[in-house]
Amino acid sequence: MGERLKNSLWMFICTFGCGLMLSIFPLVQSPFNLVFSLLAFLIGIFFFKRFSTIGSRILFFVLSLIFFMLFTIVIAMIIYIRQNPLPAA
């Protein structure tokens, strides 16, 4: 596997995981939400150790925010549909 493809996959996995952990954080009760914030923090530390260039770090931050917003919207839609079922036609 090429080095560039390998780095791209690592970036996708790390940003996907970090965005997911950050979007789950507000949904879980108080003592357990610390686990998700610590996991996001550890993913960030792992990524920053592996990638040292400024461009990749900025891209990690931007993609993590994009995944966070995407997951938050999807989770909000699922919660809304569960709480307000569609009327029978």
Residue pairs with C-beta under 8 A, 6 or more apart in sequence:
7 51
7 56
10 47
10 50
10 51
11 47
11 51
11 56
11 59
11 60
11 63
12 63
14 43
14 44
14 46
14 47
14 60
15 60
15 63
15 64
15 66
15 67
16 67
17 39
17 40
17 43
18 40
18 43
18 44
18 47
18 60
18 64
18 67
18 68
19 63
19 64
19 65
19 66
19 67
19 68
19 70
19 71
20 67
20 71
21 36
21 37
21 39
21 40
21 43
22 36
22 37
22 40
22 64
22 68
23 67
23 68
23 71
23 72
23 75
24 36
24 71
25 33
25 36
25 37
25 40
26 33
27 33
27 75
28 35
28 36
44 60
47 57
47 60
48 57
48 60
51 57
51 60
